[in-house]
Amino acid sequence: SVRFEGLEPGDYALDYGPYAAPFGAARRALPVRDGDNHFAQRTCRLGGLLVRVRTAGGQPVAGSTVVADERYLGSWTARTGPDGVAEFPHLPVGSFRVSLLDLGAAGPQTRIGVFARTTPEALLVLD
């Protein structure tokens, strides 16, 4: 919930950016009546995900596009850095299929759960 001090009575709009609303920007009406400055808003619970991409010999793979796909919520992509790690810092809670876009269904994939305020790690190994 949010408390707004010192607002005059009237109709306001509350805008959310991409971090507060990971499914896109949003606007919500905020009517303020005399003496009422408290607004309750449910926010999406977010977690993160780290995906390590390695060769069979254990070397990091840089520049690969990793896809995190949640059946009901959509897909997110990230590229691996020089350390072979792709980061997904703001994902909704869900069960994600993690794969490499470059290799499609033929490449390695795994399934991992993302929970609020956690950052699990997945490993994809190239043959």
C-alpha positions, -999 to 999 in steps of 0.1 A, spaced: 0 0 0 10 36 -5 3 67 16 2 101 -1 6 130 24 -6 165 16 -27 157 -15 -57 180 -19 -90 161 -26 -95 154 -63 -89 128 -90 -53 118 -97 -36 91 -119 -9 68 -107 15 57 -134 36 25 -132 68 20 -151 83 -12 -164 98 -23 -130 67 -18 -110 46 -34 -138 67 -59 -157 40 -67 -182 40 -31 -194 33 4 -182 0 9 -165 -21 38 -152 -46 36 -124 -72 62 -113 -65 74 -78 -95 94 -64 -85 112 -32 -114 123 -9 -111 147 21 -90 130 48 -83 99 26 -47 96 15 -41 58 16 -41 37 -15 -38 -1 -14 -23 -17 -46 -14 -53 -51 19 -55 -69 32 -84 -89 56 -107 -70 89 -109 -89 120 -131 -88 150 -134 -110 169 -161 -129 206 -167 -138 213 -190 -167 249 -203 -172 257 -216 -207 288 -238 -209 305 -261 -234 308 -298 -226 343 -290 -214 330 -264 -190 340 -232 -209 316 -203 -208 297 -195 -240 294 -157 -247 269 -141 -270 241 -168 -269 205 -157 -267 187 -175 -239 149 -177 -238 129 -180 -205 94 -191 -215 65 -193 -191 35 -210 -207 9 -186 -194 28 -153 -190 51 -151 -221 88 -152 -231 118 -132 -221 152 -132 -238 187 -122 -226 222 -126 -240 251 -143 -223 280 -120 -213 317 -129 -215 312 -151 -184 285 -172 -202 258 -159 -179 224 -145 -190 205 -125 -163 167 -121 -160 164 -98 -130 126 -92 -130 105 -123 -138 70 -131 -125 66 -161 -104 62 -192 -125 76 -224 -141 100 -215 -169 114 -235 -198 149 -223 -204 165 -228 -238 189 -213 -264 172 -194 -291 202 -200 -314 196 -238 -313 158 -241 -309 144 -274 -299 176 -292 -309 196 -274 -282 198 -280 -244 168 -269 -223 157 -273 -188 127 -263 -166 131 -242 -135 107 -225 -110 110 -188 -102 97 -177 -68 93 -142 -53 125 -125 -42 147 -154 -52 172 -159 -81 177 -196 -89 204 -207 -113 200 -229 -144 228 -246 -164 226 -253 -201 255 -274 -215 263 -275 -252 272 -309 -266 
